[in-house]
């Protein structure tokens, strides 16, 4: 049946964090895009914690922004508290995080999307993926209203809605998240096409009436004195005094004993939940069961927005019966009179093991069909958003006949995440950590624009304003770096400062650059000690981000240089492409396990092949010789 509606270049199914970025990117690049979601009032809704960023996750948001995505801008516009985490460690570990206004985040994301001229919206539930008769190429989607929508590319971002099943104690019911129905039909359609499907689980804590808490029994947590934005375009954020505070509390043995009374009715422990949950974000019942020797666990009470008293109890995710949740909450110090607005719950949902997608996020089975977000086995808004961005870019580029846009592991955390998914797969919800990135000294949050904005501008995603800012910043960094490298400082000016900082004084004039690697010395110490140097630096820029960048580049120059050498060596393998049709059975010298794993994953490059578990260095050597011949 011919569609009532015009055909599109790209259709995005689902408007969570992956879907919003996918639709925004595809439309911005120039593709006529349709975003179909079950509820237009829930675009980019924060189903769990109303927060963006965190360790490694903040790097992802900065990279999304540097490329021209939306999450960073929206996070800044809706943030109620901003903190830079891990500041006691080196710059590779610094990670921005903000507590968000849940409702405002959703509104601001919709505002951003509605500005896209090429983006159209439809509230509906997609139940089928339409393909050519052989299933090799996607042609559109069918919705529960019986309508068909045609497109050259389709991006599925179904989140936790694919056959979602919610658990609270012994009660279970279908749903994509609390108060919203599940999406049924897509999984069956994909299985018919030959896709492998699995089940994963995640959960969320109860929501609390903030007026019922005794805050005198909790520790207060303020935002940063000088808050730093996610977006390289943001100029102003709320001051520390304007930001909302978070609070820290703790469980105790009494809380744990009360929680244990519900274990016999827990869907986690009585077998109702069969799927795997996130290892690094376990439920409170899982924590007290696995870590029985710990007498307390930390909890964070976090505001849900500027104009609401509803609060999120971070660290207390649970699917225990509601009566047990309530009684356990009331045994937490400060929560004796707590009012619970919504119980915590667990949710099981369908996902599609990610060895079935390419680096571009396009599926290997059906051309033009892309997966992004939790459908690929990840957890977290940030992980979903960066996949959506890449899927949107590549779906639009495919329509235009352009080559795939790929970010390598050495170029961004986004590249690390996608490579991990397609190469190693995942049997539990995948979360990003700094430890997953072998080149993290190069992939810092502070230099995301220097790494990626030029690439984003080249593909038509990063705006002219963003590109102009990037060029001006880069020019200022280069000039300031040259000034510090060439400028000579003298003992009479430097020694008072060096003594004050507790480091060795000078015996002779030296280049200013040689003092910065000292752990006790910052670039500001250096500049303030020499009025002439301070004046010359001020004529270049007074932007603190430029000064920070120059200091990092000089202080960690040795580490950075070694990393670049490692990247250069690895790029030889990354640039060696493996033909899609390669028959591994014909390469006799491969090990049996290596051949089996290579056949399953079908790596696109020799570098990717080298990271597959079970593929040995010997297998890689054999493969390299075979490809060269």
N, C-alpha and C positions, 0 to 999 in steps of 0.2 A: 504494500500500500504506500502510495506516495505521501510524503510528509506535508502537513499543512503549513509548515514553517520553512523559512529559507535555510539553506545549508550553511554550515559554519566551517571555518578552518580548524578550530580546536573546540572541543567540549570538555569541560572540567566537571567531574561528578564529585560533589561534596565541597563544602565551604568552610572547613576547619582551617587550621594553620597551613597545612600543605595545599589545600585547594585554593585558599586566598592568594598565596604567593604564586601558585601556578597560573591562575587566571590573570592576576595582575601582570606577570611577566609576559605571558603570551600576547595579551592585548597591547602592552607597551611596545613590544617589538613589531607589532603591526598585524597580528593575526586577528581575524574576526572570531571572537571567542564567546562561548555561551557557558555560564556558570549555573549548574543545576544543583540545588540543595533542598533538603526536606523542609527547611525553615529559614526564610530570609531574615528573620529577626535574631538568628543565632550565628551569624557569620563570625568566624574566628572566635567562637565562644571558648572560654577557658574552663574546660570541664573539671579540671582538678585544681591545682594551686594557681591562684591569680598572680603569677610572677613570670618574669622572663629573665633568661640568662642564668648565671651560676658558673661553677667550675667547668670549663671547656664549652659549656652551652653558650656562655657569653661571647666566646670567640666566634661561634657559629652565627649569632645574631649580627655581630660586627661585619662578618664576611657577607652575609645577606645584604646588609646595608651598603657595603662598599661596591657590590655589583649593581646596585640600583633597586634592590627589593624593598619591601614595605615594613617588615617586622620591627626594625630598629626605630624608624620614625614613629610608628604607632606606639611602641613601648615608651618612648620619651614623652609622647603626648598624653599618655594615660598613667604614667608612673606616680605612685604615692610615696615611695621611698627608694633611694638609690644607694648602692654600696659597691665598692670595688673589693672583691674577695682576694685572699692570699697575698696581701701587700707585704707581709713579712718574708715572703719568698722572692725568688728572682722574677723578672718581668715575663718570662715564658709562662708563669703560673697565674699572673694577674687575670682576674675574670670579673667582668661587670655583671651585676644583677640588679633588677628592680622589682619591687612589689607593685603590682598593677591594680588599677580599678577595673574589676571584671567587666562591668557593663560599659564603661567608657572605652576599654580596649576594643570591644566588639563594634561599638558605634564608630570609633575612629578608623578602624579597618574598613568598614563599609563605606565611610566617607571617601577614603583613598581609592577604593575600587570603583565607586560611582563617578570618579573623575576620569576614568579611562574611557576614551571615546569608542574604542573597539570592543568594549565589554558589555554583554547583555546578560540578564538574569532570568531565572525561571525557578519557581518553587514547585517542586515535584519530587517523586521518588523513582529513581532509575532501577528497573528490575531486570533488564537484559542488555547485553552488549551485542550489537548487530555486526556481523562480519560477512565477507564473501562466503560462498557455499563451502569452500574448503577450510574456512577458519583462519586463513593465512593473513588476511588484511581486514582491519576494522573499517566499518563504514558509518557507524553511528550508535545510538542507544535507543532503547524503548522504555517508557515510563509506565507507572501503574495506572495512569489515566488513559492509556492506550495510544498515546502519541509517540511518533518516532521523530528523532532529530538526527540529521545527517552531518557527518564531519569527516575530515581527512585524518584527524588525530583525536584520540580520546584519552583523557587522563583520569584514572580512578584514584580517589583519595577518600576511601570509605571510613577511615579511622576505626573506632570501636563499634561501628554500627552494623558491620557485616555479621548477620545472625547473632547479634549481641544478646547475652543472657546475664541478667543482674542477680546477684546473690546477697541476701541479708539473712544470716542465720539459716533456718530451714526453709525460708521463703525464696523462691526464684521466679523470675518473670522476664519476658523478652523486653529489651530496650537497648538503645544505643548509648544513653546516659540517663541519669535520673530525670524522669518526666518526659522523655522523648522515646518514640518507638524505634525498634530496630529496622534495619534495611534487609529485606529478604528477597532473594532471587539472583543477585549478582554472583554470589559464590557458586551456585549451581550452574549458571551460564558459563562461568570460567572453567569449572571442572569439565564441562562438556567439550570445551575447546582443548582440553588436555593439561590444564594447569594443576599442579599439586597444591593442596590446601592444608593448612594446619590450624591449631587453636592456641591462643595465648590468653593470659589473664593480667589484668591490672586492677587497681583499687583506689579508693579515695576515703579520706577521713570524715568524721561528722563535722557539721558546721555549727558554730557556737554563737549565742547571743552575747555580744561583748559587754552588755550592761550587767550581766549576771556574774562577772568575774571579779574576784578580789585581787586587784593588781599589786597590792602591797606585798603579796606573797610571790610575785614573779620578778624576774630581772628585766629591766628595760633595755631595748636595743634601738639606738638612734641610726639615722641615715648618715651619710658622709658629710663632713664639713664643706667639702668642695665636690659636689656630685658630678660625675662624668657621664655624658650621654652615650647611648648606643649608636646613634646616627652621627655621621660626620657632617651632617647638615644642621643639626640642632645647635642653637646658640644659647638658649636659656633653659634652666631646670629649676624646680622648687628649691629654695634654700633649706638648710638643715632644720631651721625653725619652722618652715612651712610644711616639711614632710611629716607623714604620719609615723608613729613609732610601732615597732614590733615588740614582742615580749617572749621571754624564755622561761619555761617551766620544766619540771622533771616528774617522771613516774617514780613509784617506790614499790616496796614489796607488797603493800596492801593493794595497790592498783593491779599488780601482777597476779595476786591471788584471786582477785575479783574477776579478772579476765579469764583465768583458767577455769572458772566455774562454767564457762560457756563452750569449752573446747569440744565437749561431746556433741554439741549442736553446731559446731563450726563447719561450714562447707569445705574449708581447707583441709580439715582433719578427718572428716567422716566420708570423704571420697566423692562428694558432689562435684567439687572442682577438680577436673582432671588435667587441666592445662597448666603451663608454667608461667609464673609471675616474674616480675623484675627482681633480680638478685640484689641489686644495689638500692632498692627502695622497697624493702619488705614491709609487710603489715605488722602491726604492733604485736599480734598474737604469734606471728612467725618469729619476731625478734626475741620475745621472752621464752619461746620454745627452743630456738637455736642457741641463744646466748643466756642460758639459765644461770650462769655465774655472775651476770651483771645485776646489780641491785637497783639500777635506775637507768632510764633512757631519756635523752633530751627531747623536749617538745618546743615548737615555735608557734606562738599564737600571732597570726598575721591578719591585718585588716583586708577586707574584700573591696574596699573602695572609699572614696572621699565622703560619701553621703549615706553610708549604711553602717549599722552596728553589727552586721553579720561578720564573723571571723572564721578563719581557716586554721585548723589545728594540725600543723605540719608535724609529721612523725607519728601520727596516730591513725594511719590508714587501717581499716578493719572491715571484715564482713561477718563479725560475730552477731548473734541475735541482738536486736535493738535494746532489750531490757538489760543485757550485759554491758553493752556500750554505755548506756546511761549511768548505770551503777558504778562502773569503773571510772567514768569521767568525774563523778562526784567524790571519788577518793583521791583525786589529784590535788595537791595543795594549791589553793586559790580558786578551785573549781567546785567547792562544796555546795554552792547554790546554782550551779550551771544550768542554763536552759539550752537544750539541744534543738536546733532549728531543722536539721536534716541528718538522718543517720548515715554513717559510712556504709559503703558497699563495695563488693568486688564485681567485676564484669569480665566475662569470657567473650571472645570474639574471633572471627576468622582472620587469618593472614595467609599470605602466599610466600613461601620460602624464597628469599631474594636471589638465589642462584638462577632464577628464571628471568631476571632482567639484565640489561646491558649497562655499561657505564653511563649511557645517556638517559637511563631510567625507562627506556623502551623495552617491552617484553620481547623475549626471544621467539616465542611461539607465534604471536600475532603482530604483524607489522602495523605501526601507527597507534598501538595500544601502550599506554604508559602507566606505571604504578608509582605512587608517592605517599610517604607517610607511614602510618601504623599498619597499613596493608602489607608493607615490606618487613614487618617485624620489629620496628623501632618503638621507643617510648619517648615522650617529651614533645612539647610544642616546637622547640628549636630544631630538633632532629627532623620533625615533620616539615617544618617551614623550608629548610634548606633543600630537602628533596623536592618539594613542590616547586620551588624556584627553578631548579635544574630541569625538572620535567616540563615546566611551562616554556622555558627557553628552548629546549630541544624539540618539543612538539611543534612550536612555531617555526623553528628553523627547518624542520623536516618538510613542512608544508611549502616553505619557500625554496626548497631544494638546496639548502646550505648544509655544510658539514656539521657533524655533531660538536657541541661545545662541552669540553671535558676539563675538569679541574683535577690536576694530579695530586697525589699525596703530599708532594713537596710544595704545593701551591696553596693549600688550604685545608682546614679541618673538614670542610665539605667534601673534599677529595678523599680524605681518610675515611670518613663515614661511608661513602658510597662504595669505595674499594673494599672496605671490611665486609659490607653486606654481600656484595656480589661474589667475593672471593672466599670468604670464610663462612658465609651464611650465618644464621642465628636460630637457636632453639629456645631462646628466652628473649624477652623484650630488650632490644639493644639500646644502650645509653652511651653518650659520648663522654670520654674522660681525656684529660691531657696526656695520660700515659699511653693512650692508643696512637698518639702521633710521634713518630720517631724523629721528626724534624721540628719539634715544638719551639725551639729557640728562634726559628725562622717564621713560625706561624703565630705570632703574638697578636693579641687583640689590638694593640696600639698601631700596628702597621698594616692592618687589613686593607686600608685604602691604597697604600703604596703597592700592595701585592695584586689587587683585584680591580680597582676602579678603571684603569685603562682597558682591561679586558671587557668589563661591563659596558663601557662606552663604545667599544669597537663593535659589539653585537647589537647596539641600539637600545640598551636597557638603562645604563647610567646616563643621567641628564647632562646637558651642557653646563649647568650650574655646578653640578657635582664634579665634573671633569675639570672645570676651571679652578675650583677650590683645590683639587688634587694637584694640579700642575703648579699652582702658586705655593702650596705647602712643600712640594718636592723641591722646588727651586730654592726656597728659604732654607730647607734642611741642608741642601748641598752647599749653599753660601756660608751658613753658620759652621758647618763641619770644616770647610776650608779655612775659615777664620781661626777656629780653635787649633787646627792642625799646624797652621803657619805662624801663629802669634807666639812671641817669646815672652815668658814671664820671669820676674826677677825676685831674688830672695827677700829684698827689703819690703816688697808688697805682699808676697805670698806667705812668708814665715809666720806672721802673727795669726793668720787664718789656719795654717797647718798645725801650729801649736794648739790652737783652740779646738781643733778637730781630733787631736790626739795622734797625729801622724808625723813622720820624719820631716824635718825642715830641709830646705834646699842648700846645697853647697855652692851652686853655680846657676846661671840662667838656664832654663829648659823650655822646650815647647809646651804650651798649655795643655796640649793633647795628652802628654805623658802623665799628668796628675790625675786625670779622670778615672783611670782604671783602679786607683786606690779605693778600697771599700768605704773609707770614711768620707770621701770627697764627692760632692755633687757638682754638676755644672754651674749651679747657682752660687755655691761656695766660691768657685773659681772666678766667676764674673764679678761678684760683689767685692772681691779682694782687690780688683784692678779697675779703677774708674775709666781708664782709657778703653780697656777691653769691653767694659759694660756699655760704654757709649757706642762703640763699633757694632756690638751685637744688637743693640736697640735699633740701629738704623736698618738692620736686616729684618727683624721681626720681634714682637713681644708675645707671640703666641706660645703659651706654655707647652703645647703639644709638639711644637718644633724643637724646643729645648730638650724635652723628654726623649724625643727620637734621636737626637744627636748624642745625648748622654748614653743611651742604650747601645747605639752603634759603636761608640768608642769603647765603652766599658767592657762590652762583651765581644769585641772584634775577633778575638782568637777563636771563641766558640762558634761564632757565626761563619767565619772562614772555613772551619772544619766541616760544618754542616753543608755548606755550598759544595765542597769537594765530594762529600758523600752523595749529594743529590746528583752531581754531574756523573758520577760513576753509575748510579742507579738508572739515570735517564737513558743510558745505552740499552738497557733491557726494556725500559718503558716505551721506547720508540720503536722496538722491534715488534711489529704487528703479526698476529697469528691469523691465518685465513679462517673464516667462519666454517668452511667446509672441510677443514683438515681432518683426516681419518687417523686417529691415534692408534687404531688397531694395526696399521701398516708400519708403525715404528717399533720394530721388534725389540730394541734395546731398552725401552721404557719398562719400569717395574710394573707389576700387575696392579698394585694399589695406585701408583701414579697415573697409569692409563685410565683406570676407573674414575678417579677424581677429576682428571682433565676432561673426560667425556661428560661428566655431570655438570661441571662449572662452565666449560667451553670458554676459557679465558680469552680476552681480546689482545693481550700483549704478553710478552715473555716475562715482564716484571710482575704482572698479575699472576701468572702461572707459578712464579717462584714463591708466592705467598700462600698458596693453597696447602692446607694441612694434608700431609701424606704424599706430597710431591717432593722428592728428594733433590739435593743439589746435583746428583748424578743425572736425574731425569731432566733437569734444566739444561745441563751440558749437552745431553743427547738431543734435546729439542732445539737448542741453539744451532748445533751443527746441521740438523735436518733442515731448519728454516733457511740457513745460509746457502745450502746446496739446492 
